[in-house]
């Protein structure tokens, strides 16, 4: 029997803070993700930042590069 886990934490606020620290708009982040082959719209970026959209590991790794951040910074204070 398999059990699905619910998302119990949101890194949305950290995503928003890291994006702002990098001086990027949601549109700019979306464009950079799309250049990397990850079809993420501005709307999805917005939903991730408010915790309404689960982020894929591939997107998280790309955001790490875009934001010049460590993985630990995504999970700070959680």
Secondary structure, DSSP 8 states (H G I E B T S, - for coil): -----------HHHHHHHHHHTT--HHHHHHHHHHTT----HHHHHHHHTT-S---HHHHHHHHHHHT--HHHHTTT-
